[in-house]
Amino acid sequence: MKPLVRDILEALDRIAPKELAEQWDNPGLQVGSLDARVDKVLVALDPSLATLKGAIAERAQLLLTHHPLIIKPITNIEAGTGPGPVLFEAIREGVSIVSVHTNLDAAKEGVNYVLANLLGLEGVEPLVPSPGEGGLGMGRVGFLPKPLPFEAFIGNVKGIFGVKVARVVNPKKEEVTRVAVVGGSGGDFIQAAVSSGADVLFTGDLKYHQAREAEASGLTVVDGGHFSTEVVAMGALRGSFERLCNELGWEIQVIFFNREQDPFLFV
């Protein structure tokens, strides 16, 4: 059986329930037809022209991304700016685009679960739990298997996540024991990390005044960048979605686009 786009949306809701998304977010169908038949899906972090062209080259009918193509309401679509180039190309080529964004961040085995798992954290729990079922919520916090000198922790982060340069607030003099993780942009979770007793918050996209807030709170923050703290979870999304497709008996191929690059260059 080959599913329709609407079937895929229902299946994804089992992995990352839409009600977990933040109010400002826009997960789900971005462009395309709910009634389009799908036999191949390409999974990527961003709905960019590069990933869309990757889907077209693979003859995939659906591009599944973490970041939505459209978040704020748009009043016009121009072919050369904003989401316009991707929208035009997706419609022209008949490729649907679907995203699972903050609902995947908060999911039980979503982005932050993957980060905690890659760091080997133990006794992991949500940094900011969602009401209801346990294991859901934004961020994760847990203990390293054994305390590490801060320099060794930074070395692990760089090696595991492919981080070339990490920005650090309050470099820690003592060993690191308890770590909070928030994939993508986690500067709004500084006080949650402090309240959780974390020695270090590992995240990305820290703003200047958020860094000052962390400094004043005595929290060590390691900023590995937005891209590096999220792209690692896309392979896991591909795996969990493929397993679900197999359980449902779907004749569908799920491919991970492994050629995405951080838009920032370090010179």
Secondary structure, DSSP 4 states (H G I P E B T S, - for coil): -PPBHHHHHHHHHHHS-GGGS-TT---EEEES-TT-B-SEEEEESS--HHHHHHHHHTT-SEEEESS-S--S--S---TTSTTHHHHHHHHHHT-EEEE--HHHHHSTTSHHHHHHHHTT-EEEEEEEEPSSSTT-EEEEEEEEEEEE-HHHHHHHHHHHHT-S--EEES--SSPEEEEEE-SS--GGGHHHHHHTT-SEEEES---HHHHHHHHHHT-EEEE--TTHHHHHHHHHHHHHHHHHHHHTT---EEEE-TT---S----
